[in-house]
Amino acid sequence: MLSPNRLEASPGIALAPGRAECGAFPRTAGAAPRLCLPLVLLLLALTPRADSSWWYIGALGARVICDNIPGLVNKQRQLCQRYPDIMQSVGEGAKEWIRECQHQFRHHRWNCSTLDRDHTVFGRVMLRSSREAAFVYAISSAGVVYAITRACSQGDLKACGCDPLKRGRSKDERGEFDWGGCSDNINYGIRFAKAFVDAKEKKVKDARALMNLHNNRCGRMAVKRFLKLECKCHGVSGSCTLRTCWLAMSDFRKTGDYLRKKYNGAIQVTMNQDGTGFTVANKNFRKPTKTDLVYFENSPDYCVMDKSAGSLGTAGRVCNKMSRGTDGCEVMCCGRGYDTTRVTRVTKCECKFHWCCAVRCKECEDAVDVHTCKAPKRAEWLDQT
């Protein structure tokens, strides 16, 4: 059973109250509950939730005003008002994880496109409980952990600093060392991200909330997975007889790469009849673990513009004529064909180092072919827009 962990209390962070258990649902006598509950759970899983998101904080930049952020629940608004400096970090982190999402899916039909001046950030595509939604919830949660932890270590936040537990002596496979420097306080980042990001999902009792909570946790723990021990050697001629070490987060790209692999192996599930966990949808597949992304619904093909599904289509997307992968013209263009345009590209070339201290380059021009997907015939998309 994969019910998300309960929110632990943490100093300085007000946490959301627990939700009622499934027993709070009214039940009638006889066999009716056994017949209706699966249908109710299915409807809950497929019910769209078209509302704003805390993700929009990233679009506000330095103008984060808690009362003006659409879609925050009371607990999130309270945390926003109590920790305005942390909200600045959350906003900067939102820009970073969105860029990472777009990098990971740059060769995919769905390329993590955002919508300008849209409080949902990604539009209706997130209403479907798909693999893409699973990835976005995971990487957004990871982005909050990363941004807050980094800000703690840089001394930008009043509520936290370096990890206070990394003191004294410890040891690894190379022997003993002294804790020193500034170890990243990732546990604080995880606690705050859990309190803030999960608050909205804990306000409702449906399958999508359970899915989001699970994927949020996957994202948070992915950042911790890539903590690395960095050390400085002391001794004669760098003999490393003494070491001073600290824990540091890896580049966020490692978290993005890891979650993209989890996206590829995401497991389709259904909600348990008691509403507390998941059951694998296909009995031939293994049960999901706490590190697996989970989803309920199959994704659209994203080939054509479909406003109801949030699909922007692939018309006009650049494709690789020589590739047979997802960036290849056959796959990207969904068999519609592509247009080829010859363009002039200007690049730096023949660069030379001049003493001291400059690198001077020439500008070279070359003609290259750019391939872009054809638009679908009108009959294919007329009913979708």
Wavefront OBJ file of the C-alpha trace (Angstrom):
o trace
v 0.000 0.000 0.000
v 1.400 3.365 -0.979
v -0.212 5.958 1.216
v 2.032 9.026 1.503
v 3.850 9.566 4.779
v 2.190 11.822 7.303
v 3.593 15.308 7.693
v 6.052 15.434 10.544
v 6.089 18.483 12.789
v 9.120 20.719 12.231
v 10.356 23.751 14.155
v 9.223 27.039 12.690
v 6.899 25.509 10.113
v 3.164 25.381 10.644
v 1.891 22.162 9.169
v -1.397 21.219 7.582
v -3.925 19.277 9.670
v -4.519 15.644 8.765
v -7.378 14.606 6.505
v -10.322 12.476 7.502
v -10.026 8.783 6.828
v -12.218 7.014 4.297
v -14.538 5.943 7.094
v -15.798 9.525 7.157
v -17.707 8.886 3.946
v -21.392 8.138 4.608
v -22.279 4.498 4.117
v -25.645 2.862 3.624
v -26.710 -0.605 4.685
v -26.542 -3.628 2.441
v -24.489 -4.230 -0.695
v -24.785 -0.735 -2.158
v -21.401 0.516 -0.898
v -19.588 -2.438 -2.483
v -21.207 -1.657 -5.818
v -20.877 2.119 -5.773
v -17.470 2.680 -4.216
v -15.398 1.576 -7.249
v -17.475 3.877 -9.455
v -17.058 6.742 -7.002
v -13.294 6.209 -6.919
v -13.149 6.139 -10.711
v -15.078 9.390 -10.930
v -12.798 10.958 -8.333
v -9.730 9.882 -10.288
v -11.010 11.358 -13.531
v -12.572 14.545 -12.179
v -10.656 17.545 -13.573
v -9.455 20.175 -11.143
v -9.124 23.359 -13.205
v -7.596 25.721 -10.710
v -4.569 27.916 -10.255
v -1.296 26.676 -8.844
v 1.542 27.861 -6.617
v 3.695 27.287 -9.707
v 2.627 30.774 -10.805
v 4.930 32.231 -8.130
v 7.752 31.827 -10.639
v 6.086 34.304 -12.995
v 5.837 36.977 -10.293
v 9.589 37.359 -9.798
v 10.410 39.825 -7.040
v 6.771 40.918 -6.782
v 5.617 37.987 -4.652
v 2.647 39.323 -2.689
v 0.940 36.482 -0.885
v -2.605 37.835 -1.198
v -2.177 38.233 -4.972
v -1.029 34.694 -5.732
v -4.016 32.834 -7.193
v -4.779 29.299 -6.117
v -3.031 29.190 -2.735
v -4.892 27.403 0.036
v -4.943 28.939 3.519
v -1.960 26.934 4.780
v 0.151 27.971 1.785
v -0.868 31.606 2.192
v 0.066 31.496 5.882
v 3.504 30.084 5.073
v 3.923 32.680 2.334
v 3.138 35.526 4.742
v 5.324 34.118 7.502
v 8.347 33.387 5.290
v 8.459 36.008 2.488
v 12.180 35.437 1.908
v 11.588 31.723 1.355
v 8.850 32.562 -1.159
v 11.427 34.503 -3.180
v 13.522 31.339 -3.297
v 10.471 29.272 -4.276
v 9.830 31.709 -7.139
v 13.410 31.472 -8.386
v 13.258 27.707 -8.003
v 10.083 27.582 -10.119
v 11.914 29.185 -13.029
v 14.725 26.657 -12.651
v 12.600 23.516 -12.563
v 10.471 24.703 -15.485
v 13.664 25.220 -17.515
v 14.792 21.740 -16.507
v 11.430 20.261 -17.505
v 11.712 21.942 -20.901
v 15.251 20.631 -21.307
v 14.218 17.066 -20.508
v 11.319 17.148 -23.006
v 12.879 19.318 -25.722
v 12.760 16.376 -28.158
v 9.293 15.193 -27.116
v 5.926 16.004 -28.698
v 4.920 17.462 -25.354
v 7.773 19.822 -24.537
v 6.670 21.231 -21.159
v 5.365 24.415 -22.775
v 4.051 27.106 -20.449
v 1.285 29.581 -21.189
v 1.837 33.309 -20.725
v -0.357 35.016 -18.122
v -2.069 31.711 -17.287
v -2.373 31.051 -13.557
v -2.268 27.295 -14.140
v 1.127 27.741 -15.915
v 0.733 24.636 -18.115
v -2.935 24.930 -19.043
v -5.407 22.060 -19.248
v -2.746 19.432 -19.951
v -2.261 19.066 -16.184
v -5.937 18.192 -15.655
v -5.300 14.708 -17.002
v -3.722 12.331 -14.477
v -1.028 11.372 -16.978
v 2.692 10.603 -16.990
v 3.354 14.231 -17.848
v 1.429 15.429 -14.802
v 3.324 12.922 -12.651
v 6.656 14.288 -13.880
v 5.687 17.945 -13.424
v 4.507 17.410 -9.854
v 7.688 15.499 -9.028
v 10.134 17.965 -10.543
v 8.282 20.986 -9.153
v 8.504 19.529 -5.653
v 12.180 18.756 -6.236
v 12.734 22.315 -7.427
v 11.355 23.746 -4.182
v 13.647 21.517 -2.104
v 16.654 22.484 -4.194
v 15.963 26.224 -4.152
v 15.291 26.441 -0.408
v 18.270 24.262 0.517
v 20.591 26.338 -1.658
v 19.284 29.579 -0.167
v 19.833 28.198 3.353
v 23.478 27.450 2.584
v 24.026 30.845 0.979
v 22.753 32.622 4.081
v 19.813 34.180 2.246
v 17.141 32.987 4.694
v 16.468 33.908 8.304
v 14.881 30.576 9.223
v 17.767 28.279 8.275
v 21.466 28.024 7.593
v 23.969 25.216 7.140
v 23.054 21.772 8.444
v 23.535 22.035 12.246
v 23.844 18.254 12.624
v 27.027 17.964 10.567
v 29.478 18.619 13.389
v 32.305 16.634 14.974
v 33.882 13.562 13.420
v 32.534 10.904 11.079
v 33.903 8.323 8.660
v 33.392 6.856 5.207
v 35.100 4.129 3.164
v 38.303 6.219 3.067
v 38.474 6.602 6.821
v 37.678 9.276 9.380
v 37.112 12.948 8.653
v 35.982 16.127 10.398
v 32.741 17.822 9.465
v 33.488 21.367 8.370
v 32.507 23.984 5.865
v 28.785 24.345 5.191
v 26.790 21.178 4.638
v 23.581 21.731 2.684
v 20.609 21.659 5.062
v 18.494 19.488 2.796
v 16.286 18.217 5.606
v 14.978 21.746 6.162
v 14.336 22.112 2.424
v 12.429 18.827 2.383
v 10.331 19.720 5.443
v 9.333 23.124 4.110
v 8.628 21.792 0.610
v 6.430 19.068 2.090
v 4.513 21.553 4.240
v 4.015 24.090 1.434
v 3.598 21.973 -1.704
v 1.507 19.192 -0.152
v -0.871 21.583 1.635
v -3.247 21.864 -1.314
v -3.455 18.115 -1.885
v -4.210 17.503 1.788
v -7.293 19.741 1.529
v -9.114 17.274 -0.726
v -9.920 13.580 -0.596
v -9.629 12.161 -4.078
v -7.436 9.894 -6.157
v -5.671 12.733 -7.950
v -4.581 14.238 -4.640
v -3.160 10.867 -3.589
v -1.300 10.620 -6.898
v 0.107 14.128 -6.517
v 1.250 13.479 -2.946
v 3.062 10.326 -4.028
v 4.824 12.048 -6.936
v 5.640 15.098 -4.806
v 7.465 12.812 -2.401
v 9.368 11.158 -5.267
v 10.617 14.569 -6.327
v 11.677 15.615 -2.843
v 13.641 12.442 -2.212
v 15.273 12.575 -5.661
v 17.199 15.686 -4.613
v 18.446 13.985 -1.445
v 19.504 10.964 -3.493
v 22.241 13.007 -5.150
v 23.840 14.552 -2.079
v 27.605 14.162 -2.375
v 30.425 14.286 0.150
v 32.993 16.926 -0.764
v 36.290 17.059 1.112
v 39.394 19.179 1.479
v 42.671 17.459 2.295
v 45.149 18.663 4.908
v 48.674 17.397 5.420
v 52.177 17.567 4.010
v 52.108 17.909 0.206
v 48.405 17.142 0.117
v 48.884 13.755 1.755
v 45.312 13.912 3.035
v 46.180 12.676 6.504
v 43.342 14.889 7.701
v 40.140 15.643 5.841
v 37.467 18.260 6.326
v 34.215 17.323 4.576
v 30.716 18.626 3.970
v 27.570 17.459 2.167
v 26.583 19.289 -1.002
v 23.741 18.911 -3.481
v 24.649 17.857 -7.012
v 23.670 19.952 -9.996
v 19.884 19.982 -10.503
v 20.416 18.364 -13.916
v 21.103 15.057 -12.156
v 17.715 15.242 -10.457
v 16.099 16.104 -13.796
v 17.790 13.185 -15.564
v 16.747 10.808 -12.783
v 13.108 11.911 -12.809
v 13.019 11.683 -16.608
v 14.042 8.024 -16.316
v 11.309 7.586 -13.727
v 8.875 9.158 -16.208
v 9.873 6.576 -18.814
v 9.208 3.792 -16.305
v 6.152 5.348 -14.639
v 3.554 2.820 -13.487
v -0.147 3.109 -14.272
v -2.248 2.481 -11.183
v -5.799 2.556 -9.902
v -6.924 3.679 -6.476
v -7.582 1.053 -3.814
v -11.228 0.579 -2.909
v -10.572 1.946 0.571
v -9.032 5.078 -0.963
v -5.725 4.801 0.904
v -3.301 3.618 -1.759
v -2.742 2.239 -5.253
v -3.119 -1.024 -7.127
v -1.187 -1.628 -10.327
v -3.525 -1.287 -13.327
v -1.872 -4.101 -15.294
v -1.373 -7.231 -13.213
v 1.620 -8.177 -15.394
v 3.601 -5.197 -14.079
v 5.297 -4.931 -10.712
v 3.830 -2.884 -7.900
v 5.112 0.691 -7.667
v 7.609 1.598 -4.983
v 8.029 4.922 -3.215
v 10.578 5.966 -5.846
v 8.326 5.251 -8.854
v 6.172 7.873 -10.524
v 2.532 6.824 -10.783
v -0.320 7.927 -13.033
v -3.948 7.003 -13.738
v -4.698 8.003 -17.338
v -2.992 7.420 -20.666
v -1.577 10.523 -22.331
v -2.986 12.053 -25.506
v -0.655 11.738 -28.496
v -0.053 15.541 -28.542
v -0.027 15.440 -32.359
v -2.692 18.069 -33.017
v -3.933 21.104 -31.184
v -6.676 20.086 -28.795
v -7.747 22.779 -26.371
v -9.827 20.410 -24.283
v -6.769 18.224 -23.621
v -4.314 21.098 -23.405
v -2.357 19.809 -26.407
v -0.589 22.461 -28.491
v 0.168 20.025 -31.317
v 3.482 19.705 -33.149
v 2.838 21.899 -36.201
v 5.878 24.107 -36.761
v 8.113 22.149 -34.362
v 11.705 21.630 -35.494
v 12.564 17.973 -36.100
v 15.656 15.929 -36.942
v 15.407 14.368 -40.381
v 18.098 11.788 -39.621
v 16.788 10.607 -36.243
v 14.462 7.690 -35.562
v 13.896 8.805 -31.982
v 11.240 11.078 -30.522
v 12.972 14.100 -32.098
v 12.853 12.515 -35.568
v 10.548 14.019 -38.166
v 8.523 10.820 -38.563
v 7.696 10.636 -34.856
v 7.562 14.346 -34.030
v 5.355 15.172 -37.015
v 3.050 12.176 -36.475
v 3.451 11.052 -40.083
v 2.202 14.378 -41.534
v 5.501 15.204 -43.211
v 7.707 18.238 -42.798
v 8.787 21.409 -44.547
v 12.437 22.201 -45.214
v 13.793 25.739 -45.107
v 17.381 26.755 -45.837
v 18.629 29.335 -43.370
v 21.941 31.096 -42.822
v 23.558 30.391 -39.485
v 26.202 32.677 -37.995
v 28.668 31.063 -35.594
v 31.946 31.944 -33.909
v 34.959 30.381 -35.605
v 38.760 30.518 -35.875
v 39.059 31.683 -32.284
v 42.525 32.699 -31.090
v 43.909 33.624 -27.703
v 45.695 36.982 -27.547
v 48.090 37.896 -24.745
v 46.792 39.076 -22.375
v 43.895 38.210 -21.886
v 41.335 37.970 -24.636
v 39.918 35.468 -27.086
v 39.040 36.887 -30.482
v 36.879 35.018 -32.973
v 35.672 35.514 -36.501
v 32.031 35.174 -37.499
v 31.404 32.439 -40.018
v 28.249 31.907 -42.036
v 26.987 28.594 -43.296
v 23.715 27.460 -44.832
v 21.769 24.743 -43.030
v 18.455 23.015 -43.640
v 15.839 23.357 -40.904
v 12.977 20.854 -40.913
v 9.632 21.777 -39.340
v 6.484 19.686 -38.965
v 3.624 20.341 -41.363
v 0.307 21.443 -39.938
v -2.466 18.826 -40.001
v -5.111 19.015 -42.667
v -8.052 21.102 -41.521
v -10.364 18.106 -41.159
v -8.019 16.592 -38.563
v -8.132 19.493 -36.122
v -11.304 21.394 -36.943
v -13.305 19.721 -34.167
v -10.518 20.052 -31.626
v -10.227 23.844 -31.397
l 1 2 3 4 5 6 7 8 9 10 11 12 13 14 15 16 17 18 19 20 21 22 23 24 25 26 27 28 29 30 31 32 33 34 35 36 37 38 39 40 41 42 43 44 45 46 47 48 49 50 51 52 53 54 55 56 57 58 59 60 61 62 63 64 65 66 67 68 69 70 71 72 73 74 75 76 77 78 79 80 81 82 83 84 85 86 87 88 89 90 91 92 93 94 95 96 97 98 99 100 101 102 103 104 105 106 107 108 109 110 111 112 113 114 115 116 117 118 119 120 121 122 123 124 125 126 127 128 129 130 131 132 133 134 135 136 137 138 139 140 141 142 143 144 145 146 147 148 149 150 151 152 153 154 155 156 157 158 159 160 161 162 163 164 165 166 167 168 169 170 171 172 173 174 175 176 177 178 179 180 181 182 183 184 185 186 187 188 189 190 191 192 193 194 195 196 197 198 199 200 201 202 203 204 205 206 207 208 209 210 211 212 213 214 215 216 217 218 219 220 221 222 223 224 225 226 227 228 229 230 231 232 233 234 235 236 237 238 239 240 241 242 243 244 245 246 247 248 249 250 251 252 253 254 255 256 257 258 259 260 261 262 263 264 265 266 267 268 269 270 271 272 273 274 275 276 277 278 279 280 281 282 283 284 285 286 287 288 289 290 291 292 293 294 295 296 297 298 299 300 301 302 303 304 305 306 307 308 309 310 311 312 313 314 315 316 317 318 319 320 321 322 323 324 325 326 327 328 329 330 331 332 333 334 335 336 337 338 339 340 341 342 343 344 345 346 347 348 349 350 351 352 353 354 355 356 357 358 359 360 361 362 363 364 365 366 367 368 369 370 371 372 373 374 375 376 377 378 379 380 381 382 383 384 385
